[in-house]
Amino acid sequence: MPVEIRLSAAEVARVRLAVSPLAETVFGVRAALGAGGHAVHLPWVREAQPVLAAEPELPLLRTLLEGCLPSFLFPVPEERLPAFGGELADLRRTDPAYVTAECAALGARAGGLPEPAVLLERVADALARCHARLVAPHWGRMRAVLEADLSRRAVTLVDSGVEGLLAQLHRDVVWREGELVVHGRRRAGAVWTVDAGGHGLVLMPSVFGWPDVVVDHSPRAAASIRYPASGVGLLWERPRPTSAGLAAVLGRTRAALLAELGEPLSTPDLAARLGVSASAVSQHLGALRGAGLVTTRRTGRSAVHLRTRTGTALTADDGAGPADPATGA
């Protein structure tokens, strides 16, 4: 069913971008349960499922996550990069009446659920354990992918405004003359309408939600759209092997950067591939550029990097074992 989000002119001015570690945990658990996700996440799912099987609240998680997802599990972040603990605290403080209404919408699935205060404590504790065991070990790489996507969208917002940002968000998101419709163009018939209530709209890239677009049908505050982050296809790939001898001289991250720069790549692209911050990539690129191993070409607001002939010569395989760029500098 198409979803129409009503935004006043003032609310369009409040469109912002954010990341949600809590939502990634919820979507990740759902994928590990086999209730969602995509084959691109199979390497992670295979690793996560035996761990999730030992979770004491697994029956409760199945009840909540196998089917339509209750909106109370997705508090909208107040900042761009919130801490998981802060989001979990927001979840625990959810209005019990809102929880009751959301659980009623689950139909027969809600039959065995405890009363709201107990439910919130149990699900928050379970998600805290799942985050620590399943998501936190990979959060560095995930965050790099999400931040890289935010950086791209921010540039689009500056260059093309809100209309350009929404137009490039996803093929299922259509913005036309003040009307935002998700999951297809508006047709005659049923359309679910979401009122932002004067709070604006928050756009959030998602790793485990990929490749779907998820809309909060009953927001308590700002309306929200969670869209598939760019670069997810590379997230679970093993880092490209680099020469251990070169890593010993340059450092593992710089050796890995040289290995990746056989093709032109931007700083956000490199950060996503290596699972390190964009600022760290910029620092290492500066050193490699100063040594004549990397060149940078700027076009407008964007820049791409490529290794030089000297850098290419240094990346020749010496037969040594691989180095992991995520474990050293």
N, C-alpha and C positions, 0 to 999 in steps of 0.2 A: 504494500500500500504506500503510495506517495505520502511524504510528510512535508507540510508547508510550515515554514517558520516565519512568523510575522515580526518584522523589525521596523520600528519607526526610524525617522531620520536621526534622532538622538541615539538610538540603539546601534545604528550602523557605525556611528562614531565611536562606539564602545567595543567594536570587534577587536579581539586580541588573541594571542597565541600562547599555548602552555603545554606542558608535559605532565602526565599523571603516572607516577610509579605504582600507585594503588590500582588504577585501571589496568596497567600492564600485568599486574599480579592476577587480577580477576580473569582477564582474558587468557593468560597463560595457563592457569589452573583449568579453565574451561577447555582449552586445547588439549591438555594432558588427559582430561576425562574423555576425550573423543567427541565432545559436543560442539566443537567449533575449530577454528584455525584452518591452516592450509598445509599442503604437503611440504612447502618450503621450510616449515618448522619441524619436520620429522626428526632431524638429528637431535634437537633439543627435547622433543616429546619422548623419544626412546630413552633418553637419560632421565627425564623427569618422572615417568610413570612408576618405576619401582619405588622412588622416594615418596611419591604421592600416595601410593598404596598403604604406606605406614601411617598416614595422617589419621588421628583418632576421630576427627570431625568429617571424615570423607562422606558419610551418608548425608550430612547436612549440606555440604558443598554440592553434592549431586542434586539435591532437591532444589537448591537456589540457582544452579548454573546450567542445568540441562533443560533448555527451553528459553523462553523470553526472559531476559535478565531484569531483575528489579532495579529501579533507578536509584534506590538508596545506597546501593553498592558503589555509586559513582559520584561522590561529592565533587563539585567543580572546583579546581584549584584557584586560590586567590592570588597566586604568583606564578611566574613563568616556569620555574623549576622547583616545585615544592619538595620537601623531604617526605619520605614514605611515612615516617612517624607522625608528622603533622597531619597528613591525610587520614591516617588511621584514627587519630584523635577526633577529627571531624566526623568520621563514620560512627564512632562510639557516641557522639553527641547528637545523633540524628533524632529528630522529633518522633516519638513512638507512634503518634497518630499517622505520620507519613509512612512509617514502616508497615503499620497495619493495613493501610490502603494499598500499598504496593504488593504485600503478600496476598491480599484478597484477589488481586489481578492474576495471581498464579493459578487460581482454580484449585483443582483437586490436589495439586502438588503441595499446597499450603496446609493440608490437613494435619500433618504431624509436627508442624513448627511450634516452637515455644513462644511465650509472650515476648513482645518487642524488646524489652530491656535485656532479657536473657539471651535472646537471639542475637542482638547487637554485640554483646560481650563474646559469645561463642564464635561468631563468624569473624569478628575482629581478631581474636586470638588465633584462629585457624589461618587467616590470611597473613598474619605476622609470621607464623611458622613457615608457610608456603613461600613467602617472599624471601626469608632468610635462607631456605634450603634450595629453592628452585630458581629464583630470579636474581638475588643479590650477587651470586658468583659470576653472573654474566652482565651485570648492570653497567659496567664500564663500557663495553662494546655497544650495548643497547642505547645507553645515554648518548654515545657519540653519534649513532645513527639518527636519533631523535633530534639532537641539537643541530646536526647538519641540515635536517629538514627544516627546522625552525629558521635557520639562517637563510635558506633559499626563499622561504615564504616571506620573510621580513624584507628581503630585497625586492620581491615582487610587489609587496604592499607599498614600498617607497616609490617604485617605478611606475606602478599601474593603478594604485589605489585599491580600495576594497573590492570594486567590481572586477578588476584584473585578478586579484587574489582568489576570489571565489570561482572565477571562470577557469582557473588552472588547478583547482583543488582536486577534483575527481570528475570522471565522466557522468557520475550519478548525481552530481550537484549542479543545479541550474539556477542562475541568478539573472533575472530579467525585470527591469523597470520596478525595482523595489520588492520583487517577489522571489523568495528563496525556496526552491522545491528540491527535496532529496529523494532518491530512489525513483527516478524517472520524471519525465515531463508531466505536467498537470493535465489530467484528462477528466472527462465527465465521470462522475461517480464518487466513490468514497475517497476522501483525503483527510489524513490525520493532521490537525492543526495544533501547533505549539506556539504559545504566547510567551515571549521573553520577559514579560512583566516589567519592562523598563530597565532590565539589568544587562542587556546586550547579548553578545554571542562569543563563545570561546571555541576556538579551533584547536584540536589536539591531534598531532600525529600519533599513530600507534604501530607498534611492532607486532604484537600478538593478535591485534584486530585485523591485520592485513589478510586478504585484500579488500575487506568490506568497509563500508561507511556505516557508522553507528550513530544514531540520533537519540538523545534523551527525550522520551515522549512526554514525561511529566516533570519538568525541572522545577526545583524549589526556588532557584534564583536565575542566573544567566542560562540561556539556552546553550547547548553544546553539540558539536559535531566532532566525532573521532574518525579520522580518515587514515588510510594506509600511508605509512611513512615511506619515503623514497629510500632505496638502498637496502631494503630488508633482504632481498635475494642474496646478498653477499654476507649477511650477518653470521651465518653458521658455517661458512666455509673456513677451512683451516688456513692460517696465514701462509703465504707463499714462502717456500724455503729460501733462505739466504745463506751466503757463505759464512761459516763460523769464523773463518780467518778475518773477513771484512768486518764482521760484527765486533770482533775483539778490538779492532782499531777504531772504528767509527762509533761503536755502540749499537745495540740491537735495533733500536727504533730507526736510527738513521740508515742502517743497512737495509732495513725493511722498506723504508721510503724509497731508496734507490731501486730496489727490486720492483716496486709498484710503478715507478715512473718511466717504464718503457712505453707508456701511453700518456697523453696529456690528461691531467687530473687537477681538480680544484682542491683547495685546502679542506673544505667540508667533506669532499669525496675521500680524501686520504684519511681524515679523522675517522670516518665511518668504517673504512676498510681495516684500519689498524686498531680500532678500539681505544684511541687516545683522544685527548681534547684538541680542539682546533688551535688553541693557543700554543700547545706543546708542538703541534705539527709546524706552526709558523716559526717557532724558535729553531727547530731542527732544520727546516728548509733554509733559514737565514744562514746557518753555519755551512750547509751543503752548497748554497749559492756562492758564499764567500770563498769556498775552496774550488769553485769552478766545476762542480759536479752536477749542478742543477741550474736550469734557466727558467725564468718566469716571464710570461707574456700577459699583459693586462689589456682588457678590452672593456671600456666603460667601467662599471663597478665590479666586474668579475676578473679573476686572474686564474690562469692554468699554469701548471708546472710540468717540466719534462727534463729528464736527465740528459746531460751533454754526452758527447762522444767519450770524453774521459770517464764520466760516471758509468756509461755502458761498459767500458772496458773493465772497470773495477768489479762489476757484478758477475763476471764470468765465473761459472761454478768450479770450485776447486775440489769437489768431491766430498767436502765436509758435511756434517749434519746440519739440520735446520736450526734456526734461532727463532724464538717466539717474541715478537715485538711488544707483546702485552706485559712481559715480565721483566723488562729491563729498559734502560734509557739509552 
